[in-house]
Amino acid sequence: MEIQDEGSLGFWITHPDPNWWRDNRDIDFPEFGQTPIFIGVKKHSDGILKVNISGPFSQRFSFNAPCPEPKPGRGVFFGASWTGGVLTVFLNGKQVAEMRAKESPPSGASPAC
């Protein structure tokens, strides 16, 4: 089984400004990951986090969610797991998204007309 088919990851979203999560600035966090999984996070001025995830099920996923209040001294904890064609995402331990992989046609199948 490959990491694209089943896996999980977790990390802290942090910023030097303690009010980053509620101010009216856009903040782009550096994309990170290791082939084949990559994550990009942006906090919009309206307090919405946009997260792009590439790799699970060899596809790209994107979702928006309100940025929760950071844990003091830590930040916002991001967690994701994927298995059985479903990617589930958590912020500070609360599920904020569940996305299904797009089905690919069977190998050798002809495209629909």
N, C-alpha and C positions, 0 to 999 in steps of 0.2 A: 504494500500500500504506500502511496506517495503522500507527501505533506499537502499537496493540493487537494487530495481526496478527504483527508481527515486531519484535524489538528486544532490547536488553540494557542492563543497568545495573550499577554497582558502587559501593560505598561502604564506609567504615570504621565499625564499631560501636565507640565509645569511651566511657569514663566516667572522671571524675576520680580515683576510687578504684582504685588498681592491682590490688586483689584482687576487683574487682566480679564477675569471671567465675566465681569459685569460692566466694564467701561464701554465706550462707544467706538473703540478702535477695531479695525480688522487686524488679526494676527495670523500670519502664516507660519506654521511650525514646519521645520525641515522634514521632507519625506525620508523615511527610513525603512529598512528591511534587509532581507537577504534573499537572493534568488531562490525560489520563485515568488516569495510573498513580500509585498510592499504596502506601506500605509502612508497616507497623506492626511493631515488634519489642518483645518482652518477655522478660526473663531471669527464669525462675522460681527459687525458693529451692533447688530440687534441681539447678540447673545446666543446665536445659534451656532452649534458646531457642525461643520460639514466634514465628513470622513469619507475618504476614498480608499478602498481595499482592493488590491490586485493580487490574484494568485489562487485563492480557494476555488476549487473546481475548475481551475484554469480560466477563470472569468474575472470581470471587474464588477465591484459593487460600490454603491454610493448611498449615503443616507445623511439626513439632517436631524438634529435633536437639540433641544434647549440645553445649554451648558449648565450642569449642576454646580452647586457651591463646592469649591475644592475642600478636601480634607486638610485641616491646618498642618502646615509644614510638609505636606506631601503633594497635593494637587488633585486632579480628577483622575480616577482610575478607569482605564479603558480595558475591557476584556472582550474577547471574541472566541467563538468555537464554531467549527464546521464539521459536519458529518452527514451522510445520507442525503446530500444535495441541499442542505439547509445551513445557512450562516446565521448565527445568533450573536447579537452585540449587546454589551452591558456598559453603562457608565455608573461609577460608584456602586456597583453591585446590583443596579436595577436594569432589567431588560428594557432596551430602547428600540430595538429593531430585530426583525426576523425576516430574512430574505431567502427566496428559493433560487437555485441555479437554473439557468435556462437549459432546456434539454437540447442536446445535440443530436442530429440525425445519426442513425447507426452507421458504422463504417461501411463505405461502399454504396450507401443509399443514394438514389437520385434526388436532386432537389425538386420540390413541388413546383408545378407550372402555374 
